[in-house]
Amino acid sequence: MLTGPSPARLDGLTVLVARPAEQADALCALIEQAGGRVLRLPLFEIAPVTDPAAAAFRLQTACSFDRWLFTSRNAVVHAAELLSPPWPPLAAVGAVTAAALTGLTGTAVLAPEDGDGAEALLRHPALQEIAGQRHLIVTGEQTLPLLEAGLRARKAEVEVLAVYRRVAIDHAPERIAELLGQANFAIIPSGEALARLAALTPPAAQSLLQALQLAVPSPRVVETARILGFVHQPLLPQRVTDAAYLEVLLRHRPGHSLNA
């Protein structure tokens, strides 16, 4: 919890938020309440899979599995549109996804005990001795293979089902350059979003992009930023939540002592 004689503020700072439009409102509101200015730049929109009937059938046939593991809140929302609960025992890669599952089903959800992401979930004691168990990973298209590989290494039977997809949004190069010229920070939700932003940025604005201070959800996206030539080490929130993103911005705003 942030403490001090007066509330920490983002006055005078501008934050580029690259989340999909339907997922950005709460975070943008927090930033604005802290005095920051928000520039919204959704790089993808979230859409249903192209064959929802087939995805719904696969969910139905997986109801006898030992556990379903959800990789995002998007997966929860779109799975529920395909097949209403009750569902098998559930797991989530992070706190936001776990909260979405609990709110939907009213049941306990296995979630990481330290941090967020596939690696954190794989450290959970309940996922160590799983040989012979059947697990369904409920996710989006083009998901990362880390969770699947970790479960398979422990001799679990694993299926992966995409229940949503990301559709790239086009933006005019001059608009990208304009926004980059105004931003102090950028919150980037994924490596795919960062690569998309780099691809949309015109050559004349690449130096602006690479000098931008990023806040990202995982070490994997930090590595993507390194490969793309970003100057500053991206900021990693302690958890992938709106409050944690705000806190990391507040702690790294210009003129703020990290020991304060």
C-alpha positions in Angstrom: 0.0 0.0 0.0 1.3 3.5 -0.9 1.8 5.7 2.2 3.0 9.2 2.7 1.8 12.7 3.7 -0.1 13.1 0.5 -1.5 10.8 -2.2 1.0 9.9 -5.0 0.0 11.5 -8.3 0.7 11.3 -12.0 0.1 15.0 -12.6 1.7 16.1 -15.9 2.3 12.6 -17.2 0.7 11.0 -20.2 0.2 7.2 -20.4 -0.4 5.4 -23.6 -2.7 2.4 -22.9 -2.6 -0.3 -25.7 -5.2 -2.7 -24.2 -8.2 -3.8 -26.3 -11.0 -1.2 -25.9 -13.3 -3.3 -23.8 -10.6 -4.0 -21.3 -9.1 -0.5 -20.8 -11.8 1.4 -19.0 -11.0 0.5 -15.4 -7.2 1.1 -15.8 -7.7 4.3 -17.6 -10.0 5.6 -14.9 -7.4 4.8 -12.2 -4.7 6.7 -14.2 -6.9 9.7 -14.6 -8.0 9.7 -11.0 -4.2 9.9 -10.1 -3.9 12.9 -12.3 -2.5 11.3 -15.4 -3.6 11.8 -18.9 -4.6 8.7 -21.0 -4.0 8.1 -24.6 -6.0 5.0 -25.8 -4.5 3.0 -28.6 -6.1 -0.5 -28.9 -3.9 -2.6 -31.1 -6.2 -5.7 -31.2 -9.8 -6.3 -30.7 -11.1 -9.5 -29.1 -13.5 -11.6 -31.2 -15.1 -15.0 -31.1 -13.4 -17.9 -32.8 -14.5 -18.5 -36.4 -16.3 -21.8 -35.6 -18.0 -21.3 -32.2 -20.1 -24.4 -32.6 -17.0 -26.6 -32.8 -15.5 -24.9 -29.8 -18.7 -25.3 -27.8 -18.8 -29.0 -28.7 -15.2 -29.5 -27.5 -16.0 -27.8 -24.2 -19.0 -30.1 -23.8 -16.9 -33.2 -24.4 -14.2 -32.0 -22.0 -16.6 -31.7 -19.0 -15.3 -35.0 -17.7 -11.7 -33.7 -17.5 -9.9 -33.4 -14.2 -9.3 -29.6 -14.6 -9.8 -26.7 -16.9 -7.0 -24.1 -16.9 -7.8 -20.6 -18.1 -5.1 -18.2 -19.5 -7.0 -14.9 -19.4 -10.2 -13.2 -18.5 -11.1 -13.2 -22.2 -11.0 -17.0 -22.1 -13.4 -17.0 -19.2 -15.9 -14.6 -20.9 -15.8 -16.4 -24.3 -16.0 -19.9 -22.8 -19.1 -18.9 -20.9 -20.7 -17.7 -24.1 -20.1 -21.1 -25.6 -21.1 -23.3 -22.6 -22.6 -22.2 -19.3 -21.2 -23.6 -16.0 -21.1 -25.9 -14.1 -17.6 -26.8 -15.2 -14.9 -29.2 -14.0 -12.4 -28.0 -11.3 -10.8 -24.8 -12.4 -7.4 -23.1 -12.5 -6.3 -19.6 -13.6 -2.9 -18.1 -14.5 -3.4 -15.1 -12.4 -5.5 -13.1 -10.0 -7.7 -11.3 -12.6 -8.6 -14.5 -14.4 -9.2 -16.3 -11.1 -11.6 -13.5 -10.0 -13.5 -13.7 -13.2 -13.9 -17.5 -12.8 -15.0 -17.2 -9.2 -17.5 -14.5 -10.0 -18.9 -16.6 -12.8 -19.1 -20.0 -11.2 -19.1 -19.2 -7.4 -16.5 -22.0 -6.9 -12.9 -22.0 -5.6 -10.2 -21.6 -8.3 -6.7 -22.9 -8.2 -4.4 -19.9 -8.9 -0.7 -19.0 -8.5 0.5 -18.5 -4.9 3.3 -16.1 -6.0 2.8 -13.9 -9.0 1.0 -14.4 -12.2 1.5 -16.3 -15.4 2.0 -19.8 -16.6 5.3 -20.4 -14.8 3.7 -19.2 -11.5 0.7 -21.5 -12.0 3.0 -24.5 -12.8 4.7 -24.0 -9.4 1.4 -24.6 -7.6 1.7 -27.8 -5.4 -1.6 -29.1 -6.8 -0.1 -29.3 -10.2 3.0 -31.3 -9.4 1.7 -34.9 -9.3 -0.7 -35.0 -12.2 0.4 -38.0 -14.3 -2.6 -39.4 -16.1 -4.9 -36.5 -15.4 -6.8 -34.9 -18.2 -6.4 -31.1 -18.5 -8.0 -28.6 -20.9 -6.2 -25.3 -21.4 -8.9 -22.7 -22.3 -7.2 -19.8 -24.1 -7.1 -17.7 -27.3 -5.6 -18.4 -30.7 -1.8 -18.2 -30.9 -1.4 -18.9 -27.2 2.0 -19.5 -25.7 3.0 -23.2 -25.3 4.7 -22.9 -21.9 1.7 -24.1 -19.8 0.9 -27.0 -22.1 4.6 -28.1 -22.2 4.8 -27.9 -18.4 1.8 -30.1 -17.9 2.9 -32.6 -20.5 6.3 -32.8 -18.9 4.4 -34.1 -15.8 2.7 -36.8 -17.8 -0.7 -35.1 -17.9 -3.0 -35.6 -20.9 -3.5 -32.0 -22.3 -5.8 -30.5 -24.8 -5.8 -26.8 -25.8 -8.9 -25.0 -26.9 -9.0 -21.5 -28.3 -12.3 -19.8 -27.5 -11.4 -16.3 -28.8 -9.0 -14.6 -31.2 -7.2 -11.3 -31.5 -8.0 -9.2 -34.6 -5.4 -6.5 -35.5 -6.6 -2.9 -35.7 -5.1 -0.6 -38.3 -4.0 2.9 -37.3 -2.6 5.7 -39.6 1.2 6.0 -39.2 0.9 9.8 -38.5 -1.6 9.0 -35.7 0.9 6.6 -34.1 3.7 9.2 -34.4 1.5 11.8 -32.8 0.6 9.7 -29.8 4.2 8.5 -29.3 5.3 12.2 -29.2 3.0 12.9 -26.3 3.4 9.8 -24.1 5.7 9.4 -21.1 4.7 5.8 -20.4 3.0 3.0 -22.4 1.2 0.0 -20.9 1.5 -2.8 -23.4 -0.6 -6.0 -22.7 1.5 -8.6 -24.6 4.4 -9.3 -26.8 2.1 -9.5 -29.8 0.8 -6.0 -29.0 4.4 -4.6 -28.7 5.4 -6.1 -32.0 2.2 -4.7 -33.6 3.0 -1.2 -32.3 6.5 -1.4 -33.6 5.2 -2.5 -37.0 2.7 0.4 -37.2 5.3 3.0 -36.1 6.6 4.9 -39.1 10.4 5.1 -39.5 10.7 8.7 -38.5 9.0 7.9 -35.1 10.9 4.7 -34.3 13.3 6.6 -32.0 10.3 8.0 -30.1 9.0 4.5 -29.7 12.2 2.9 -28.5 12.8 5.7 -26.0 9.4 5.2 -24.4 9.2 3.8 -20.9 7.1 0.6 -21.1 5.1 -1.2 -18.4 4.5 -4.8 -19.4 2.9 -8.0 -17.9 5.8 -10.5 -18.0 9.5 -11.2 -18.5 8.7 -12.6 -21.9 7.5 -9.1 -23.0 10.6 -7.6 -21.5 12.6 -9.8 -23.7 10.5 -8.8 -26.7 11.3 -5.1 -25.9 15.0 -5.9 -25.7 15.0 -7.6 -29.1 13.1 -4.6 -30.6 15.7 -2.2 -29.3 13.9 -0.3 -26.5 16.3 1.9 -24.5 14.8 1.6 -21.0 14.2 -1.6 -19.1 10.4 -2.2 -19.1 8.6 -1.9 -15.8 7.0 -5.1 -14.4 4.1 -4.8 -11.9 4.1 -7.2 -9.0 0.8 -8.6 -10.3 -1.0 -8.2 -13.6 -3.8 -6.1 -12.1 -4.9 -2.5 -12.8 -3.9 -1.4 -9.3 -0.4 -2.9 -9.7 0.1 -1.2 -13.0 -0.9 2.1 -11.4 1.5 1.5 -8.5 4.5 0.8 -10.8 3.8 4.0 -12.7 3.6 6.0 -9.5 6.9 4.5 -8.2 8.8 5.2 -11.4 7.4 8.7 -12.3 10.1 11.3 -12.8 11.4 12.9 -9.6 10.1 10.1 -7.4 12.5 8.2 -5.2 12.1 4.4 -5.4 12.9 4.2 -1.7 10.2 6.7 -0.7 
